[in-house]
Amino acid sequence: MLSKNKEKHMKKATNISRRNFIGKSCAAVGYTTLFSSLINMKAMAASALDNSSLANGDYKSLVFLMLGGGNDSFNMLVPRGNPEYNEYATSRSNLAIPQTGAGSILPINPITTDGKSYGLHPSMGNMQQLFETNKLAFLSNVGTLVEPITNSTDFYNTAFKKPLGLLSHSDQQQQWHSGRPHERTNIGWGGRIADLVQSMNANDSISMNISLRGTNLFQYGQEVIPYVINNEGSIGILDYEDTDPFNVLKTNALNSMMDKDYNDVFKNTYINTIKSSNEASQSFQTAIDAVPDFTTVIPANNDLAEQLQMVAKTIAARDTLGFSRQIFYVQIDGWDHHDELLLNHANLLTEVNDALEYFNAVTEELTIAESVTTFSISDFGRTLTSNGNGTDHAWGGNAFIMGGSVIGKDMYGNYPSLALNNPLDIQDGRLIPTTSADMYMAELAKWFGVSNSDLDMIFPNLYRFYDSGSGLPPIGFMNI
């Protein structure tokens, strides 16, 4: 473990944000989602988008999959050849996945090779097939960085800037959501993108940023805020238009309030906000309800699959709703495995594995797979060393990207040595990332249509890792 002073230094954090303020304020009036649909849609011109994207008039959506808690991703994407597996097994000790036999690593065959063999956790059979059929890719050892740090000596050199609150859940989640590891902010990179492109959409009542798991920093912009729904669709006003006698009275009272014209400008603004938001909620639900059932069978008792089903329904209703660009947020929690790693990690990976296979099949059923990109993010990686039956907070980790525009069947970035005390190991198998989060996010933003000139505005540290004027993709996993 890190010394108490070092860990205290790395965990310093504050969790005060616009998200918390808005959540508490809206909770006071009771309807967070209701207010989230009233948005200033005239933020910035759609000409900020890359001209090639605008010329096609095409639809695109990003699906941010948050693995909340810190995924032990070196047990997700695992070295399989003898030399590299032996390093892995020595470092992981009682947490190592078997190399052969029952419950062993599932082999993958990347197009590009570094001379080593790799595989996936045994719970990821569907993702193995998605990878082998060019629909999924992995990004190795990615993490938040303020500037390049190449070894542990530089890490402990105070001249090198490190991300704020490096081992803190709240800080690392904020940095992945904001794209700003050097500062605390209340604006997310998905929100910044939406500020640029929201005017492409015909709908001026519902945000292009749609969340299945409450408000989140990632989707907040200067002008755009997330529209929150659940697995069933729009949330709206609780029990509005319900046939229960009490709720009928409540609905009539609300209608009376919304139909009244108030002399007080503040009361009038407030009630118009309620009315406009309620109308948006109803129009959203009507559009969703009109979507025919998918023929693809959803996995049973899989909350992530249910979230992605609603994402797919919203995409299917895009013409009715007037969207040409959308950003979705889905989340599955429980990845903070300080104990019972092997069992709990396997269960969560099974849920993700089955949900992704389902979502990919649905996007293909809708003939929209090339326009939808799903990508994973987690707080941080985990220690390579065992704490007895689990792992602790670390830094660099592995991610996956899925979709028809993903250049799949390949691993991107640099998969590190998993031997303890290697140059990237700052202590107990906490690995310095070899690919910055900025480059990962910039690649996704560029595919979505963000111009090169705007990438550096959205990700102010990107220039330290990538020249946006180079004409080259930041990493290369998207067909841009």
NULUM-124527 format. One line per field, with one value per residue (C-alpha): residue in one letter; residue number from 1; x, y, z. Coordinates in steps of 0.25 Angstrom, whole numbers, plus 5000, padded with zeros to 4 digits. Example, Ala and Ser with C-alpha at 12.3 -4.5 7.8 and 13.67 -1.06 7.14 Angstrom:
BEGIN
resn = [a,s];
resi = [1,2];
X = [5049,5055];
Y = [4982,4996];
Z = [5031,5029];
END
This chain:
BEGIN
resn = [m,l,s,k,n,k,e,k,h,m,k,k,a,t,n,i,s,r,r,n,f,i,g,k,s,c,a,a,v,g,y,t,t,l,f,s,s,l,i,n,m,k,a,m,a,a,s,a,l,d,n,s,s,l,a,n,g,d,y,k,s,l,v,f,l,m,l,g,g,g,n,d,s,f,n,m,l,v,p,r,g,n,p,e,y,n,e,y,a,t,s,r,s,n,l,a,i,p,q,t,g,a,g,s,i,l,p,i,n,p,i,t,t,d,g,k,s,y,g,l,h,p,s,m,g,n,m,q,q,l,f,e,t,n,k,l,a,f,l,s,n,v,g,t,l,v,e,p,i,t,n,s,t,d,f,y,n,t,a,f,k,k,p,l,g,l,l,s,h,s,d,q,q,q,q,w,h,s,g,r,p,h,e,r,t,n,i,g,w,g,g,r,i,a,d,l,v,q,s,m,n,a,n,d,s,i,s,m,n,i,s,l,r,g,t,n,l,f,q,y,g,q,e,v,i,p,y,v,i,n,n,e,g,s,i,g,i,l,d,y,e,d,t,d,p,f,n,v,l,k,t,n,a,l,n,s,m,m,d,k,d,y,n,d,v,f,k,n,t,y,i,n,t,i,k,s,s,n,e,a,s,q,s,f,q,t,a,i,d,a,v,p,d,f,t,t,v,i,p,a,n,n,d,l,a,e,q,l,q,m,v,a,k,t,i,a,a,r,d,t,l,g,f,s,r,q,i,f,y,v,q,i,d,g,w,d,h,h,d,e,l,l,l,n,h,a,n,l,l,t,e,v,n,d,a,l,e,y,f,n,a,v,t,e,e,l,t,i,a,e,s,v,t,t,f,s,i,s,d,f,g,r,t,l,t,s,n,g,n,g,t,d,h,a,w,g,g,n,a,f,i,m,g,g,s,v,i,g,k,d,m,y,g,n,y,p,s,l,a,l,n,n,p,l,d,i,q,d,g,r,l,i,p,t,t,s,a,d,m,y,m,a,e,l,a,k,w,f,g,v,s,n,s,d,l,d,m,i,f,p,n,l,y,r,f,y,d,s,g,s,g,l,p,p,i,g,f,m,n,i];
resi = [1,2,3,4,5,6,7,8,9,10,11,12,13,14,15,16,17,18,19,20,21,22,23,24,25,26,27,28,29,30,31,32,33,34,35,36,37,38,39,40,41,42,43,44,45,46,47,48,49,50,51,52,53,54,55,56,57,58,59,60,61,62,63,64,65,66,67,68,69,70,71,72,73,74,75,76,77,78,79,80,81,82,83,84,85,86,87,88,89,90,91,92,93,94,95,96,97,98,99,100,101,102,103,104,105,106,107,108,109,110,111,112,113,114,115,116,117,118,119,120,121,122,123,124,125,126,127,128,129,130,131,132,133,134,135,136,137,138,139,140,141,142,143,144,145,146,147,148,149,150,151,152,153,154,155,156,157,158,159,160,161,162,163,164,165,166,167,168,169,170,171,172,173,174,175,176,177,178,179,180,181,182,183,184,185,186,187,188,189,190,191,192,193,194,195,196,197,198,199,200,201,202,203,204,205,206,207,208,209,210,211,212,213,214,215,216,217,218,219,220,221,222,223,224,225,226,227,228,229,230,231,232,233,234,235,236,237,238,239,240,241,242,243,244,245,246,247,248,249,250,251,252,253,254,255,256,257,258,259,260,261,262,263,264,265,266,267,268,269,270,271,272,273,274,275,276,277,278,279,280,281,282,283,284,285,286,287,288,289,290,291,292,293,294,295,296,297,298,299,300,301,302,303,304,305,306,307,308,309,310,311,312,313,314,315,316,317,318,319,320,321,322,323,324,325,326,327,328,329,330,331,332,333,334,335,336,337,338,339,340,341,342,343,344,345,346,347,348,349,350,351,352,353,354,355,356,357,358,359,360,361,362,363,364,365,366,367,368,369,370,371,372,373,374,375,376,377,378,379,380,381,382,383,384,385,386,387,388,389,390,391,392,393,394,395,396,397,398,399,400,401,402,403,404,405,406,407,408,409,410,411,412,413,414,415,416,417,418,419,420,421,422,423,424,425,426,427,428,429,430,431,432,433,434,435,436,437,438,439,440,441,442,443,444,445,446,447,448,449,450,451,452,453,454,455,456,457,458,459,460,461,462,463,464,465,466,467,468,469,470,471,472,473,474,475,476,477,478,479,480];
X = [5000,5004,5009,4998,5004,5005,4991,4985,4992,4987,4972,4970,4957,4945,4931,4924,4919,4908,4902,4900,4894,4884,4881,4878,4870,4862,4859,4853,4842,4842,4844,4858,4855,4844,4853,4864,4857,4856,4868,4874,4876,4882,4896,4906,4904,4905,4916,4925,4924,4933,4929,4929,4919,4910,4910,4905,4893,4896,4892,4902,4901,4911,4908,4916,4917,4921,4927,4925,4935,4948,4949,4960,4963,4975,4966,4957,4968,4979,4993,4992,5006,5015,5025,5015,5005,5016,5018,5003,5001,5013,5007,4993,4995,4982,4974,4980,4971,4975,4983,4977,4966,4952,4949,4962,4965,4958,4968,4967,4974,4977,4981,4993,5002,5013,5018,5010,4997,4985,4971,4958,4952,4944,4931,4933,4930,4920,4930,4941,4932,4929,4944,4947,4937,4943,4932,4939,4953,4961,4970,4981,4986,4978,4977,4976,4989,4992,5005,5013,5019,5028,5033,5032,5044,5037,5024,5030,5037,5029,5033,5023,5008,4999,4984,4976,4972,4978,4972,4959,4946,4940,4952,4955,4941,4940,4952,4947,4934,4940,4953,4960,4970,4977,4964,4951,4939,4924,4924,4926,4933,4919,4913,4923,4921,4906,4907,4914,4905,4891,4886,4887,4875,4861,4856,4856,4850,4858,4873,4882,4889,4880,4884,4878,4884,4881,4889,4904,4915,4919,4906,4906,4910,4909,4895,4891,4888,4884,4870,4868,4859,4859,4858,4843,4845,4841,4839,4831,4822,4819,4805,4801,4789,4788,4773,4774,4763,4774,4783,4772,4770,4785,4785,4773,4780,4793,4786,4778,4792,4798,4787,4787,4793,4800,4803,4816,4827,4834,4822,4818,4833,4832,4819,4823,4835,4826,4817,4828,4835,4822,4819,4833,4832,4819,4824,4836,4828,4818,4830,4836,4823,4821,4834,4831,4837,4850,4852,4865,4862,4867,4875,4867,4869,4880,4879,4889,4882,4870,4877,4882,4869,4863,4875,4872,4857,4861,4870,4859,4850,4860,4853,4840,4848,4856,4870,4882,4892,4891,4899,4895,4899,4897,4904,4906,4912,4919,4933,4940,4945,4953,4948,4942,4948,4948,4933,4927,4936,4931,4917,4918,4926,4915,4904,4913,4916,4902,4897,4907,4904,4889,4891,4900,4889,4878,4886,4889,4874,4871,4882,4889,4901,4911,4905,4905,4918,4918,4931,4935,4940,4943,4949,4962,4969,4973,4986,4992,4995,4984,4980,4976,4963,4962,4969,4971,4970,4981,4982,4984,4974,4968,4955,4947,4940,4928,4921,4920,4930,4940,4953,4951,4959,4970,4977,4981,4991,5002,4999,5009,5018,5010,5023,5023,5034,5034,5037,5022,5019,5018,5015,5008,5005,4998,5002,5005,4996,5003,4991,4984,4969,4970,4974,4963,4952,4957,4956,4942,4939,4946,4937,4925,4928,4936,4945,4960,4960,4950,4957,4967,4956,4949,4961,4971,4982,4981,4992,5002,4999,4994,4995,4981,4986,4994,4983,4985,4975,4978,4979,4973,4962,4950,4947,4948];
Y = [5000,5015,5022,5029,5043,5039,5033,5045,5054,5046,5046,5060,5064,5072,5068,5081,5083,5089,5075,5074,5088,5086,5072,5077,5090,5081,5071,5082,5084,5069,5067,5067,5061,5071,5083,5076,5077,5092,5096,5107,5101,5112,5110,5110,5108,5094,5099,5095,5081,5075,5078,5064,5060,5071,5068,5054,5059,5046,5041,5038,5035,5032,5023,5025,5012,5016,5004,5011,5007,5004,4992,4982,4982,4974,4962,4966,4967,4957,4953,4938,4934,4927,4938,4949,4940,4936,4951,4953,4941,4944,4958,4954,4942,4937,4946,4941,4935,4921,4920,4907,4897,4900,4915,4919,4931,4932,4934,4946,4949,4964,4968,4976,4968,4972,4958,4954,4946,4952,4947,4951,4947,4934,4942,4950,4939,4949,4960,4950,4948,4962,4965,4954,4959,4973,4979,4982,4987,4989,5001,4997,5004,5017,5027,5041,5049,5064,5062,5050,5042,5031,5024,5024,5033,5044,5041,5044,5057,5069,5076,5067,5070,5059,5058,5063,5053,5041,5030,5037,5032,5045,5052,5042,5040,5055,5056,5045,5052,5066,5063,5072,5065,5078,5085,5083,5087,5086,5084,5071,5068,5062,5075,5083,5075,5076,5091,5091,5082,5083,5092,5081,5075,5079,5077,5089,5083,5071,5070,5062,5057,5046,5039,5026,5028,5041,5054,5053,5063,5057,5062,5076,5087,5102,5102,5087,5078,5064,5059,5048,5036,5022,5008,5010,5023,5038,5040,5053,5057,5046,5040,5051,5046,5034,5028,5027,5036,5044,5045,5050,5062,5064,5064,5074,5083,5083,5086,5097,5103,5101,5108,5120,5133,5139,5154,5152,5149,5139,5131,5132,5127,5116,5110,5112,5104,5093,5093,5092,5081,5073,5074,5070,5058,5054,5055,5047,5036,5036,5034,5023,5015,5016,5008,4993,4982,4977,4963,4962,4955,4963,4955,4953,4960,4969,4984,4989,4982,4989,5002,4999,4995,5008,5015,5006,5011,5025,5023,5016,5028,5038,5043,5045,5053,5061,5056,5055,5055,5048,5045,5034,5031,5017,5012,4999,5000,4991,4990,4994,4980,4981,4968,4955,4960,4947,4944,4958,4962,4950,4953,4968,4964,4954,4965,4974,4963,4959,4973,4977,4965,4969,4984,4981,4971,4982,4993,4983,4980,4995,4996,5007,4999,5008,5021,5016,5015,5010,5012,5008,5017,5014,5021,5015,5002,4993,4989,4976,4971,4965,4971,4957,4954,4967,4979,4994,5007,5009,5017,5012,5001,4995,5000,4994,5001,4995,4999,4998,5009,5003,4997,4985,4972,4980,4985,5000,5007,4999,4987,4989,4978,4973,4970,4977,4988,4990,5005,5008,5002,5014,5004,4990,4989,5003,5006,5019,5020,5019,5025,5038,5039,5052,5044,5033,5044,5052,5040,5038,5053,5054,5042,5049,5061,5071,5079,5079,5093,5090,5078,5086,5095,5083,5076,5087,5077,5069,5077,5070,5057,5059,5070,5073,5079,5066,5060,5047,5041,5042,5027,5020,5011,5019,5019,5035];
Z = [5000,4998,5011,5018,5014,5000,4999,5007,4997,4985,4990,4993,4987,4988,4983,4981,4967,4959,4958,4973,4974,4963,4968,4982,4976,4967,4978,4986,4975,4973,4958,4954,4940,4938,4938,4930,4917,4917,4910,4902,4888,4882,4888,4876,4861,4856,4846,4858,4853,4844,4829,4825,4836,4832,4817,4819,4828,4836,4850,4860,4875,4886,4897,4910,4918,4932,4941,4954,4965,4957,4948,4951,4936,4936,4939,4927,4917,4921,4915,4911,4905,4915,4918,4920,4927,4937,4940,4942,4950,4960,4962,4963,4972,4977,4967,4954,4944,4940,4927,4923,4927,4932,4934,4927,4918,4905,4894,4884,4871,4869,4855,4860,4869,4879,4879,4891,4893,4900,4904,4911,4925,4923,4926,4913,4902,4894,4895,4890,4877,4876,4876,4866,4856,4856,4864,4877,4881,4893,4898,4907,4920,4918,4929,4933,4931,4932,4924,4920,4931,4926,4939,4954,4956,4949,4956,4970,4964,4968,4955,4948,4949,4953,4953,4965,4975,4968,4976,4979,4973,4972,4966,4956,4952,4951,4942,4933,4932,4929,4921,4931,4940,4945,4950,4957,4948,4947,4931,4925,4911,4906,4910,4903,4890,4892,4893,4879,4872,4879,4868,4858,4864,4860,4875,4883,4895,4899,4901,4892,4904,4910,4923,4928,4942,4947,4945,4943,4940,4927,4920,4926,4917,4918,4911,4910,4922,4922,4920,4930,4927,4933,4927,4924,4917,4921,4936,4936,4947,4957,4955,4945,4937,4946,4947,4962,4968,4976,4965,4956,4966,4966,4950,4950,4960,4952,4939,4945,4950,4936,4929,4937,4933,4945,4946,4954,4944,4953,4955,4940,4936,4946,4942,4927,4930,4937,4925,4914,4921,4923,4909,4905,4914,4908,4894,4897,4903,4892,4882,4890,4891,4876,4874,4870,4879,4875,4870,4877,4891,4903,4914,4926,4939,4933,4937,4927,4916,4920,4920,4906,4901,4904,4897,4885,4886,4887,4875,4867,4870,4865,4853,4861,4872,4862,4866,4857,4868,4882,4894,4904,4918,4924,4937,4944,4958,4968,4962,4975,4978,4991,4994,4987,4974,4966,4968,4968,4956,4948,4951,4946,4934,4930,4931,4922,4913,4911,4910,4899,4891,4892,4888,4877,4871,4873,4866,4854,4854,4853,4842,4850,4856,4848,4854,4869,4877,4891,4900,4914,4925,4939,4951,4950,4949,4961,4968,4962,4976,4984,4997,5002,4994,4985,4980,4983,4975,4965,4952,4937,4932,4920,4912,4901,4889,4881,4868,4853,4852,4861,4855,4862,4865,4870,4883,4883,4892,4899,4908,4919,4926,4938,4946,4959,4961,4946,4942,4941,4955,4965,4976,4978,4963,4961,4947,4940,4928,4915,4907,4912,4915,4906,4894,4896,4898,4886,4877,4880,4879,4865,4860,4865,4857,4865,4857,4860,4864,4875,4881,4888,4894,4899,4904,4908,4911,4898,4892,4901,4895,4881,4870,4866,4853,4849,4840,4848,4857,4872,4874,4861,4867,4860,4845,4844];
END
